[in-house]
């Protein structure tokens, strides 16, 4: 029975890895469509997002079955509940990649406002956060999870920088407004993707340590019900 349970947990890990890889692929294609002003990569994102949604349902159903039939305790319980939340974050990241792809389709019909440098850089940073947060989950690596949380500040700073630059373009010429607003929305979607990767990393820390760090609870010293380590 224990072996079967371990196989089921491994199945969850594999599904989450597939979801994360699909999110990375979707974002890469969306940024490619944006940079090269091509429609085909953007349309491919929509197909990938469908697969992400199916995997999300599969993970949820597996987790619910394990909770109902296995009645896991301590570390295994935290693993399964964390897997459910992580799957939800990955599904939302897929939605955000679709948003970027749809904006790329809109912009493909217009001349580029400016060479894209910071947005692809921001996308790479978000992708790395997604990849590392899932690696931290699979390997129960608290240190890597905390590093992902710290790197969210870098993405936020890029988002602010991009907004300020594009605001300048809009103030210089009102004809730039449509394209600048679209690029600002791309940046905001990337920033949200990094936020979801941070959520995953925070769930990893909870899974490994039984400790909640969301909303800076560690720093605030709010009372929590202690959990027994597995």
DRENBANU-634157 format. One line per 8 residues: number of its first residue (from 0); their letters; for each residue x, y, z of N, C-alpha, C, O. Coordinates in Angstrom, 3 decimals. Last residue first. Layout:
# residues N
NUM	A	X:Y:Z:X:Y:Z:X:Y:Z:X:Y:Z  ...
This chain:
# residues 230
229	XXXXXXXX	7.225:16.371:10.085:7.124:14.962:9.697:8.505:14.296:9.767:8.632:13.107:9.478  6.581:18.493:12.870:7.389:18.138:11.713:7.240:16.673:11.403:7.141:15.834:12.298  3.492:19.842:13.803:4.513:18.860:14.076:5.266:18.527:12.799:4.651:18.303:11.757  2.863:23.273:13.970:2.624:22.000:13.317:3.795:21.072:13.611:4.948:21.499:13.657  1.231:25.780:15.984:2.429:25.026:15.598:2.054:23.691:14.968:1.075:23.055:15.360  -0.730:28.308:14.840:-0.808:27.002:15.489:0.379:26.182:15.065:0.528:25.905:13.875  0.599:31.566:15.335:0.191:30.489:14.483:0.093:29.201:15.297:0.763:29.044:16.318  0.576:35.109:15.719:0.489:33.775:16.327:0.006:32.752:15.322:-0.899:33.033:14.536
221	XXXXXXXX	2.915:37.106:13.904:1.540:36.752:14.216:1.478:35.346:14.789:2.253:34.480:14.384  5.299:38.418:13.258:5.214:37.655:14.501:3.805:37.308:14.897:3.501:37.217:16.087  5.961:39.804:11.036:4.960:40.401:11.910:4.816:39.664:13.232:4.285:40.202:14.203  7.730:38.150:9.736:8.232:39.413:10.270:7.258:40.029:11.261:7.667:40.696:12.211  6.059:35.998:9.021:7.265:35.761:9.826:7.737:37.048:10.503:8.096:37.048:11.681  4.170:37.161:7.352:3.758:36.761:8.698:4.967:36.525:9.604:4.919:36.810:10.800  4.156:38.240:4.784:5.225:38.608:5.723:4.870:38.260:7.174:5.230:38.985:8.102  2.276:37.051:3.187:1.906:38.330:3.802:2.908:38.747:4.892:2.568:39.502:5.802
213	XXXXXXXX	3.526:33.761:3.879:2.705:34.675:3.082:2.377:35.933:3.884:2.221:35.883:5.104  4.788:31.882:5.339:5.488:33.166:5.205:4.703:34.141:4.351:5.171:35.255:4.116  4.167:29.266:7.571:3.568:30.183:6.604:4.372:31.478:6.556:4.615:32.103:7.588  5.596:26.086:7.889:5.645:27.488:8.316:5.090:28.376:7.216:5.492:28.259:6.058  6.395:23.545:7.405:5.139:23.722:8.135:4.998:25.146:8.631:4.367:25.398:9.657  8.637:23.182:5.869:8.833:23.590:7.263:7.553:23.650:8.080:7.601:23.789:9.302  7.712:22.236:3.364:8.943:21.712:3.957:9.014:21.976:5.457:9.404:21.099:6.228  5.303:23.614:2.866:5.357:22.157:2.763:6.553:21.592:3.517:6.432:20.592:4.224
205	XXXXXXXX	6.098:26.285:3.157:5.090:25.715:4.056:5.154:24.193:4.050:5.071:23.557:5.101  7.861:26.410:1.029:8.369:26.630:2.390:7.382:26.088:3.412:7.782:25.499:4.416  6.052:26.003:-1.061:7.146:25.048:-0.843:7.678:25.179:0.583:7.914:24.178:1.259  4.507:28.275:-0.917:3.884:26.989:-0.609:4.933:25.912:-0.361:4.726:25.013:0.453  6.390:30.113:-1.787:5.887:30.205:-0.413:5.201:28.907:0.016:5.304:28.494:1.171  6.629:29.286:-4.446:7.783:29.198:-3.552:7.355:29.266:-2.085:7.901:28.554:-1.242  4.070:29.922:-5.370:4.527:28.534:-5.381:5.680:28.354:-4.403:5.710:27.397:-3.630  4.167:32.711:-5.098:3.180:31.929:-4.333:3.602:30.471:-4.239:3.509:29.854:-3.178
197	XXXXXXXX	6.123:33.221:-7.014:6.418:33.483:-5.601:5.441:32.740:-4.701:5.831:32.201:-3.666  4.657:32.662:-9.267:5.835:31.835:-8.976:6.253:32.009:-7.517:6.683:31.056:-6.869  2.848:34.758:-9.049:2.362:33.383:-8.889:3.518:32.419:-8.625:3.376:31.471:-7.853  4.564:36.915:-9.539:3.851:36.818:-8.258:3.359:35.396:-8.009:3.445:34.890:-6.890  5.268:36.400:-12.161:6.300:36.298:-11.129:5.668:36.201:-9.745:6.173:35.490:-8.877  2.800:36.980:-13.301:3.336:35.633:-13.403:4.424:35.406:-12.350:4.486:34.345:-11.729  2.622:39.698:-12.799:1.689:38.795:-12.125:2.175:37.348:-12.193:1.983:36.580:-11.250  4.600:40.575:-14.563:4.759:40.821:-13.120:3.847:39.902:-12.309:4.244:39.389:-11.262
189	XXXXXXXX	3.408:39.888:-16.956:4.662:39.226:-16.562:4.903:39.391:-15.068:5.354:38.466:-14.394  1.269:41.658:-16.910:1.004:40.220:-16.917:2.250:39.428:-16.524:2.151:38.413:-15.836  2.652:44.071:-17.022:1.863:43.766:-15.831:1.526:42.274:-15.757:1.502:41.694:-14.672  3.760:43.931:-19.608:4.625:43.983:-18.430:3.875:43.598:-17.164:4.408:42.874:-16.323  1.400:44.021:-21.115:2.293:42.858:-21.203:3.172:42.787:-19.962:3.315:41.732:-19.343  0.537:46.579:-20.406:-0.257:45.418:-20.007:0.554:44.123:-20.105:0.406:43.233:-19.268  2.524:48.071:-21.661:2.382:48.157:-20.203:1.586:46.963:-19.683:1.919:46.398:-18.641  1.907:47.450:-24.288:3.167:46.966:-23.727:3.165:47.047:-22.200:3.740:46.191:-21.528
181	XXXXXXXX	-0.553:48.790:-24.521:-0.484:47.341:-24.734:0.791:46.757:-24.122:0.756:45.690:-23.508  0.268:51.421:-24.115:-0.628:50.800:-23.136:-0.579:49.277:-23.280:-0.566:48.557:-22.281  1.793:51.794:-26.456:2.432:51.867:-25.144:1.576:51.192:-24.074:2.099:50.472:-23.223  -0.099:51.608:-28.488:0.969:50.618:-28.416:1.635:50.607:-27.044:1.998:49.549:-26.530  -1.773:53.834:-27.815:-2.323:52.487:-27.977:-1.239:51.417:-27.805:-1.427:50.445:-27.074  0.036:56.100:-27.723:-0.690:55.628:-26.539:-1.157:54.182:-26.684:-0.960:53.380:-25.770  1.291:57.346:-29.790:1.987:56.199:-29.185:1.150:55.497:-28.113:1.518:54.418:-27.648  -0.082:59.549:-30.419:-0.213:58.407:-31.331:0.472:57.152:-30.787:0.249:56.044:-31.275
173	XXXXXXXX	0.713:61.478:-28.644:-0.521:60.748:-28.328:-0.735:59.549:-29.253:-1.485:58.633:-28.915  3.953:61.808:-27.616:3.113:61.759:-28.821:1.883:60.900:-28.523:2.013:59.723:-28.187  5.067:62.114:-25.082:5.717:62.743:-26.232:4.799:62.832:-27.444:4.850:63.799:-28.205  3.551:60.582:-23.407:3.538:62.035:-23.206:4.148:62.760:-24.398:3.781:63.898:-24.689  4.199:58.032:-24.296:2.823:58.508:-24.427:2.739:60.027:-24.292:1.952:60.677:-24.980  6.906:57.864:-23.613:6.503:57.771:-25.016:5.091:58.325:-25.217:4.828:59.012:-26.203  6.651:57.981:-20.814:7.346:59.054:-21.529:6.973:59.061:-23.010:6.750:60.120:-23.596  5.444:55.549:-20.336:4.708:56.769:-20.026:5.330:57.965:-20.742:4.621:58.852:-21.217
165	XXXXXXXX	7.537:53.847:-20.906:6.411:53.900:-21.833:5.522:55.117:-21.575:4.917:55.651:-22.505  9.187:54.329:-18.673:9.676:54.578:-20.031:8.514:54.734:-21.019:8.512:55.637:-21.856  7.549:53.550:-16.540:8.039:54.934:-16.622:8.492:55.269:-18.038:8.216:56.357:-18.544  7.143:50.806:-17.133:6.014:51.740:-17.068:6.483:53.176:-17.235:5.883:53.941:-17.990  9.741:49.799:-16.901:9.056:49.744:-18.195:7.895:50.731:-18.224:7.685:51.416:-19.225  10.160:50.204:-14.147:11.029:50.846:-15.136:10.356:50.909:-16.506:10.395:51.936:-17.184  8.226:48.531:-12.999:8.192:49.986:-12.757:8.999:50.742:-13.810:8.574:51.788:-14.300  9.179:46.071:-13.927:7.827:46.513:-14.265:7.709:48.027:-14.092:7.153:48.715:-14.948
157	XXXXXXXX	11.654:45.964:-12.667:11.591:46.044:-14.129:10.225:46.539:-14.594:10.126:47.326:-15.536  10.781:45.708:-10.019:11.564:46.880:-10.408:11.560:47.065:-11.927:11.474:48.191:-12.417  9.523:43.220:-10.110:8.734:44.418:-9.790:9.468:45.684:-10.230:8.855:46.618:-10.747  11.756:41.629:-10.563:10.726:41.722:-11.596:9.850:42.951:-11.362:9.478:43.642:-12.310  13.066:41.985:-8.131:13.733:42.371:-9.370:12.725:42.539:-10.495:12.820:43.476:-11.288  11.288:40.879:-6.293:11.546:42.321:-6.236:12.211:42.818:-7.517:11.958:43.942:-7.950  11.480:38.180:-6.793:10.253:38.865:-7.204:10.452:40.373:-7.196:9.850:41.078:-8.006  13.727:37.214:-5.568:13.849:37.664:-6.959:12.584:38.338:-7.476:12.627:39.006:-8.509
149	XXXXXXXX	12.787:36.282:-3.116:13.606:37.497:-3.152:13.642:38.080:-4.566:13.594:39.297:-4.740  11.496:33.925:-3.888:10.729:35.014:-3.266:11.490:36.333:-3.333:10.896:37.382:-3.582  13.694:32.418:-4.761:12.647:32.816:-5.714:11.845:33.992:-5.155:11.552:34.945:-5.877  14.959:32.012:-2.323:15.634:32.804:-3.351:14.632:33.286:-4.398:14.711:34.422:-4.865  13.170:30.295:-1.076:13.354:31.643:-0.524:14.045:32.557:-1.538:13.744:33.749:-1.602  13.556:28.049:-2.711:12.239:28.687:-2.635:12.364:30.112:-2.099:11.728:31.030:-2.618  16.184:27.410:-2.115:15.853:27.844:-3.467:14.509:28.552:-3.480:14.338:29.548:-4.184  15.847:26.643:0.581:16.731:27.764:0.240:16.419:28.295:-1.157:16.394:29.509:-1.361
141	XXXXXXXX	14.152:24.402:0.473:13.681:25.640:1.092:14.526:26.834:0.667:13.993:27.916:0.420  13.418:21.998:-1.552:14.568:22.883:-1.363:14.083:24.239:-0.832:13.661:25.105:-1.599  12.168:19.661:-2.474:11.952:20.136:-1.103:13.096:21.065:-0.674:13.656:20.930:0.413  12.268:19.037:-5.112:13.433:18.669:-4.309:13.324:19.088:-2.843:14.258:18.900:-2.063  9.830:20.016:-6.050:10.191:18.621:-6.304:11.296:18.159:-5.359:11.269:17.033:-4.864  10.006:22.725:-5.207:8.925:21.847:-4.756:9.320:20.376:-4.894:9.160:19.593:-3.958  12.220:23.644:-6.598:12.234:23.684:-5.132:11.167:22.767:-4.557:11.389:22.107:-3.542  11.264:23.359:-9.182:12.419:22.557:-8.753:12.489:22.505:-7.231:12.780:21.462:-6.647
133	XXXXXXXX	9.301:25.334:-9.049:8.892:23.937:-9.198:10.035:23.005:-8.818:9.804:21.969:-8.196  10.940:27.588:-8.801:9.935:27.312:-7.765:9.461:25.861:-7.834:9.243:25.229:-6.801  12.444:27.499:-11.137:13.109:27.261:-9.845:12.102:26.971:-8.735:12.388:26.190:-7.827  10.488:28.030:-13.108:11.293:26.804:-13.145:11.884:26.493:-11.774:11.829:25.354:-11.310  9.570:30.573:-12.297:8.649:29.435:-12.417:9.431:28.127:-12.329:9.073:27.230:-11.565  11.958:32.038:-12.479:11.275:31.911:-11.187:10.297:30.736:-11.192:10.204:29.995:-10.214  12.446:31.885:-15.197:13.400:31.279:-14.272:12.778:31.093:-12.891:13.044:30.100:-12.215  10.258:33.367:-16.135:10.402:31.952:-16.494:11.336:31.248:-15.516:11.047:30.142:-15.062
125	XXXXXXXX	10.913:35.903:-15.126:9.704:35.223:-14.658:9.772:33.727:-14.945:9.392:32.912:-14.105  13.248:36.407:-16.594:13.307:36.368:-15.130:12.094:35.631:-14.561:12.224:34.834:-13.632  12.222:36.436:-19.176:13.224:35.422:-18.799:13.321:35.288:-17.285:13.458:34.183:-16.760  10.550:38.680:-18.990:9.970:37.366:-19.259:10.940:36.259:-18.864:10.531:35.254:-18.282  12.438:40.699:-18.638:11.471:40.444:-17.576:10.845:39.060:-17.745:10.633:38.349:-16.763  13.638:40.568:-21.151:14.436:40.333:-19.936:13.536:39.992:-18.754:13.844:39.098:-17.966  11.494:41.295:-22.792:12.046:39.941:-22.868:12.911:39.585:-21.657:12.913:38.442:-21.198  11.282:43.999:-21.687:10.186:43.039:-21.579:10.680:41.604:-21.768:10.317:40.746:-20.963
117	XXXXXXXX	13.700:45.299:-22.318:13.381:45.002:-20.919:12.246:43.988:-20.778:12.251:43.195:-19.837  13.568:45.309:-25.199:14.742:44.841:-24.457:14.347:44.403:-23.047:14.625:43.277:-22.636  12.333:45.933:-28.268:11.959:45.337:-26.987:13.192:44.728:-26.328:13.778:43.768:-26.828  12.424:49.077:-29.870:13.020:47.742:-29.721:12.709:47.192:-28.324:12.812:47.908:-27.328  9.123:50.530:-30.115:10.538:50.611:-29.770:11.104:49.203:-29.762:10.352:48.234:-29.659  6.734:50.053:-31.401:6.941:51.353:-30.777:8.422:51.593:-30.519:8.920:52.708:-30.680  6.316:48.503:-34.531:6.870:48.423:-33.182:7.116:49.830:-32.636:7.648:50.690:-33.338  3.220:49.085:-36.234:4.682:49.184:-36.169:5.156:49.096:-34.717:4.478:49.558:-33.800
109	XXXXXXXX	0.612:46.554:-35.952:1.099:47.927:-35.820:2.626:47.954:-35.841:3.264:46.957:-35.504  -0.167:43.979:-35.813:-0.730:44.762:-36.929:-0.214:46.209:-36.943:-0.558:46.989:-37.831  0.823:42.999:-33.494:1.429:42.512:-34.736:0.972:43.325:-35.945:1.646:43.352:-36.975  -0.688:43.817:-31.371:0.445:44.657:-31.741:1.074:44.239:-33.061:1.782:45.029:-33.687  -2.556:41.743:-31.191:-3.013:43.117:-31.435:-1.880:43.987:-31.961:-2.072:44.791:-32.873  -0.844:39.611:-30.618:-1.646:39.590:-31.846:-2.144:40.989:-32.192:-2.150:41.374:-33.362  0.086:40.420:-28.127:1.028:40.317:-29.245:0.288:40.300:-30.581:0.738:40.903:-31.556  -2.219:40.136:-26.633:-1.680:41.485:-26.831:-0.685:41.495:-27.994:-0.621:42.461:-28.754
101	XXXXXXXX	-2.341:37.362:-26.726:-3.422:38.147:-27.337:-2.986:39.593:-27.570:-3.341:40.201:-28.580  -0.015:36.711:-25.278:-0.147:36.295:-26.682:-1.225:37.112:-27.396:-1.040:37.510:-28.546  -0.682:37.712:-22.762:0.467:38.279:-23.484:0.360:37.947:-24.974:0.614:38.799:-25.826  -2.836:35.999:-22.160:-3.028:37.458:-22.219:-1.919:38.123:-23.022:-2.179:38.987:-23.859  -1.482:33.558:-22.107:-2.486:33.798:-23.150:-2.746:35.298:-23.292:-2.862:35.810:-24.406  -0.040:33.959:-19.789:0.690:33.796:-21.055:-0.250:34.020:-22.232:0.143:34.607:-23.241  -2.164:33.960:-17.993:-1.395:35.193:-18.180:-0.574:35.135:-19.463:-0.426:36.144:-20.151  -2.980:31.292:-18.107:-3.903:32.355:-18.513:-3.158:33.654:-18.809:-3.484:34.361:-19.762
93	XXXXXXXX	-0.694:30.115:-17.002:-1.062:29.826:-18.383:-2.016:30.874:-18.926:-1.884:31.301:-20.073  -0.920:31.087:-14.426:0.203:31.535:-15.249:-0.058:31.255:-16.720:0.308:32.051:-17.585  -3.124:29.608:-13.593:-3.276:31.063:-13.756:-2.124:31.627:-14.583:-2.331:32.554:-15.367  -1.922:27.117:-13.449:-3.031:27.323:-14.383:-3.231:28.810:-14.647:-3.477:29.222:-15.781  -0.108:27.584:-11.396:0.393:27.298:-12.745:-0.696:27.499:-13.791:-0.429:27.990:-14.888  -1.886:27.931:-9.244:-1.011:29.031:-9.652:-0.476:28.816:-11.063:-0.399:29.764:-11.844  -3.059:25.376:-9.164:-3.876:26.552:-9.431:-3.050:27.741:-9.881:-3.448:28.476:-10.784  -0.814:23.846:-8.472:-1.489:23.601:-9.744:-2.357:24.801:-10.132:-2.384:25.197:-11.297
85	XXXXXXXX	-0.395:24.848:-5.913:0.602:25.104:-6.954:-0.002:24.896:-8.338:0.260:25.667:-9.261  -2.606:23.826:-4.551:-2.457:25.270:-4.691:-1.472:25.617:-5.811:-1.690:26.566:-6.564  -2.095:21.058:-4.775:-3.353:21.631:-5.269:-3.217:23.137:-5.499:-3.661:23.656:-6.523  0.370:20.847:-3.496:0.261:20.497:-4.921:-1.008:21.093:-5.524:-0.993:21.576:-6.657  -0.338:21.442:-0.880:0.520:22.376:-1.617:0.431:22.115:-3.112:0.419:23.053:-3.908  -1.780:19.164:-0.268:-2.483:20.455:-0.285:-1.661:21.507:-1.023:-2.217:22.364:-1.711  0.329:17.283:-0.488:-0.852:17.189:-1.353:-1.600:18.514:-1.405:-2.014:18.943:-2.481  2.192:18.145:1.465:2.588:17.962:0.067:1.363:18.007:-0.845:1.370:18.700:-1.863
77	XXXXXXXX	0.711:18.046:3.805:1.182:19.343:3.324:1.584:19.261:1.853:1.345:20.193:1.086  0.395:15.262:3.948:-0.778:16.128:3.842:-0.380:17.496:3.309:-1.067:18.048:2.449  3.028:14.460:4.261:2.290:14.040:3.070:1.049:14.900:2.858:0.697:15.225:1.724  3.656:15.617:6.800:4.340:16.031:5.581:3.606:15.656:4.318:3.557:16.453:3.381  0.626:14.890:8.346:1.858:15.686:8.457:2.425:16.070:7.091:1.767:16.762:6.314  -1.125:12.292:6.532:-0.815:13.053:7.739:0.462:13.866:7.530:1.270:13.564:6.651  -3.866:11.264:4.379:-2.452:11.518:4.686:-2.289:12.397:5.921:-3.193:13.141:6.300  -6.090:9.530:3.501:-6.075:10.271:4.763:-4.635:10.554:5.214:-4.230:10.136:6.298
69	XXXXXXXX	-6.619:8.119:1.210:-5.367:7.818:1.926:-5.303:8.467:3.309:-4.560:8.017:4.181  -9.085:9.009:0.219:-8.833:7.572:0.376:-7.621:7.250:1.239:-7.597:6.227:1.922  -9.150:11.831:0.220:-10.315:11.060:0.652:-9.968:9.618:1.001:-10.494:9.067:1.968  -6.660:12.621:-0.712:-7.130:13.120:0.581:-8.272:12.262:1.125:-8.354:12.001:2.325  -6.648:11.335:-3.198:-5.666:10.962:-2.180:-6.104:11.423:-0.793:-5.938:10.697:0.187  -8.721:12.694:-4.505:-8.813:11.250:-4.280:-7.860:10.801:-3.176:-8.221:9.988:-2.325  -7.695:15.273:-4.568:-8.939:15.012:-3.839:-9.102:13.525:-3.533:-9.557:13.143:-2.455  -5.450:14.847:-6.228:-5.294:15.310:-4.847:-6.540:15.009:-4.015:-6.435:14.542:-2.882
61	XXXXXXXX	-6.698:14.098:-8.637:-5.781:13.182:-7.958:-5.619:13.561:-6.492:-5.646:12.696:-5.616  -8.118:16.418:-9.257:-8.844:15.173:-9.027:-7.970:14.156:-8.285:-8.454:13.438:-7.410  -5.975:18.256:-9.584:-7.024:18.464:-8.563:-7.741:17.161:-8.228:-7.945:16.839:-7.058  -4.609:17.121:-11.760:-3.949:17.259:-10.457:-4.986:17.417:-9.353:-4.883:16.781:-8.304  -6.582:17.337:-13.760:-6.049:16.023:-13.391:-5.384:16.075:-12.013:-5.574:15.175:-11.195  -6.908:20.078:-13.961:-8.044:19.250:-13.533:-7.546:17.891:-13.044:-8.029:17.365:-12.041  -4.340:20.705:-14.905:-4.835:21.279:-13.651:-5.981:20.453:-13.094:-6.024:20.162:-11.898  -4.312:19.433:-17.370:-3.411:18.958:-16.321:-3.853:19.467:-14.949:-3.755:18.750:-13.953
53	XXXXXXXX	-6.169:21.040:-18.698:-6.449:19.619:-18.505:-5.573:19.035:-17.397:-6.041:18.238:-16.584  -4.787:23.505:-18.720:-6.068:23.383:-18.017:-6.411:21.922:-17.733:-6.892:21.600:-16.647  -2.628:22.857:-20.335:-2.388:23.251:-18.948:-3.671:23.095:-18.130:-3.644:22.615:-16.997  -3.941:22.457:-22.762:-3.278:21.322:-22.119:-3.003:21.616:-20.647:-3.129:20.729:-19.803  -4.753:25.069:-23.280:-5.758:24.020:-23.131:-5.179:22.811:-22.419:-5.838:22.206:-21.573  -2.305:26.322:-23.635:-3.111:26.662:-22.458:-4.214:25.631:-22.221:-4.565:25.354:-21.074  -1.478:25.380:-26.079:-0.754:24.944:-24.884:-1.591:25.193:-23.640:-1.593:24.388:-22.708  -3.230:26.766:-27.725:-3.287:25.301:-27.681:-2.603:24.772:-26.420:-3.089:23.840:-25.779
45	XXXXXXXX	-2.416:29.382:-27.311:-3.792:29.014:-26.965:-3.945:27.496:-26.874:-4.701:26.996:-26.042  0.139:29.374:-28.365:-0.034:29.540:-26.920:-1.431:29.092:-26.493:-1.598:28.492:-25.431  -0.281:29.378:-31.061:0.174:28.125:-30.442:0.013:28.174:-28.931:-0.219:27.150:-28.289  -0.802:32.031:-31.554:-1.919:31.074:-31.629:-1.545:29.725:-31.022:-2.414:29.010:-30.523  1.776:33.052:-31.281:0.728:33.484:-30.355:-0.439:32.503:-30.369:-1.000:32.181:-29.321  3.121:31.905:-33.461:3.508:31.544:-32.093:2.440:31.916:-31.072:2.220:31.184:-30.107  1.568:33.184:-35.625:1.529:31.745:-35.384:1.996:31.352:-33.975:1.334:30.536:-33.336  2.036:35.956:-35.864:0.780:35.485:-35.278:0.826:34.015:-34.886:0.188:33.626:-33.908
37	XXXXXXXX	4.761:38.066:-35.085:4.248:36.892:-35.785:2.994:36.387:-35.070:2.910:36.394:-33.842  6.609:40.006:-34.133:5.327:40.384:-34.727:4.775:39.269:-35.634:4.384:39.503:-36.778  8.790:39.395:-32.685:8.903:39.196:-34.128:7.642:39.593:-34.880:7.598:39.529:-36.108  7.944:40.017:-30.048:9.187:40.577:-30.587:9.202:40.545:-32.113:9.573:41.523:-32.761  5.515:38.551:-29.805:5.571:39.984:-29.541:6.779:40.623:-30.216:6.652:41.652:-30.879  6.228:35.929:-30.325:5.212:36.582:-31.154:5.267:38.097:-31.012:5.086:38.831:-31.984  8.031:35.585:-28.202:8.495:35.484:-29.591:7.517:36.186:-30.529:7.922:36.939:-31.415  6.257:35.753:-26.083:7.274:36.812:-26.230:7.864:36.783:-27.635:8.166:37.833:-28.203
29	XXXXXXXX	4.792:33.407:-26.570:4.106:34.701:-26.512:5.090:35.851:-26.707:4.791:36.812:-27.416  6.755:31.438:-26.376:6.084:31.659:-27.654:5.384:33.017:-27.691:5.383:33.693:-28.719  7.408:31.677:-23.657:8.438:31.858:-24.692:7.804:32.168:-26.041:8.262:33.055:-26.762  4.950:31.027:-22.461:5.493:32.375:-22.312:6.553:32.653:-23.367:6.596:33.753:-23.918  4.724:28.335:-23.202:3.695:29.300:-23.603:4.232:30.724:-23.523:3.992:31.533:-24.420  6.956:27.200:-21.953:6.840:27.178:-23.415:5.850:28.233:-23.899:6.102:28.934:-24.878  6.265:27.629:-19.251:7.481:28.230:-19.810:7.404:28.299:-21.331:7.742:29.319:-21.931  3.946:26.052:-19.138:3.874:27.489:-18.856:5.087:28.200:-19.445:4.952:29.254:-20.067
21	XXXXXXXX	5.038:23.539:-19.626:4.090:24.101:-20.586:3.936:25.609:-20.392:3.811:26.355:-21.363  6.559:23.192:-17.326:7.233:23.235:-18.626:6.328:23.856:-19.684:6.793:24.610:-20.538  4.465:23.121:-15.444:5.458:24.194:-15.388:6.191:24.328:-16.718:6.422:25.441:-17.191  3.126:20.759:-16.222:2.433:22.045:-16.227:3.435:23.200:-16.276:3.272:24.140:-17.053  5.142:18.877:-15.802:4.618:19.080:-17.153:3.890:20.415:-17.250:4.021:21.124:-18.248  5.386:19.096:-13.030:6.533:19.398:-13.884:6.080:19.669:-15.315:6.581:20.587:-15.965  2.866:18.185:-12.283:3.224:19.578:-12.001:4.439:20.003:-12.833:4.509:21.144:-13.288  3.079:15.515:-13.096:2.063:16.374:-13.705:2.395:17.847:-13.478:2.225:18.667:-14.381
13	XXXXXXXX	5.130:14.606:-11.419:5.318:14.606:-12.866:4.315:15.521:-13.557:4.668:16.226:-14.503  3.942:14.849:-8.881:5.149:15.612:-9.213:5.322:15.724:-10.724:5.621:16.798:-11.247  1.852:12.972:-9.136:1.558:14.395:-8.938:2.758:15.259:-9.322:2.610:16.274:-10.003  3.360:10.631:-9.336:2.486:11.019:-10.448:2.145:12.512:-10.345:2.149:13.226:-11.348  4.408:10.521:-6.794:5.316:10.755:-7.915:4.537:11.194:-9.151:5.006:12.033:-9.921  2.095:9.895:-5.407:2.748:11.179:-5.140:3.718:11.534:-6.278:3.831:12.695:-6.671  1.689:7.354:-6.445:0.681:8.392:-6.679:1.263:9.779:-6.429:0.957:10.726:-7.154  3.882:6.014:-5.457:3.726:6.150:-6.905:2.715:7.239:-7.245:2.880:7.960:-8.229
5	XXXXXX	3.304:6.091:-2.738:4.491:6.789:-3.238:4.399:7.003:-4.747:4.792:8.054:-5.254  1.058:4.419:-2.750:0.920:5.822:-2.351:2.100:6.640:-2.864:1.921:7.749:-3.366  2.235:2.000:-3.451:1.232:2.592:-4.335:1.064:4.080:-4.031:0.944:4.898:-4.942  3.839:1.579:-1.196:4.460:1.749:-2.514:3.487:2.408:-3.489:3.879:3.278:-4.266  1.952:1.221:0.796:2.850:2.370:0.879:3.485:2.651:-0.474:3.655:3.808:-0.861  0.828:-1.206:0.000:0.000:0.000:0.000:0.863:1.258:0.000:0.565:2.231:-0.691
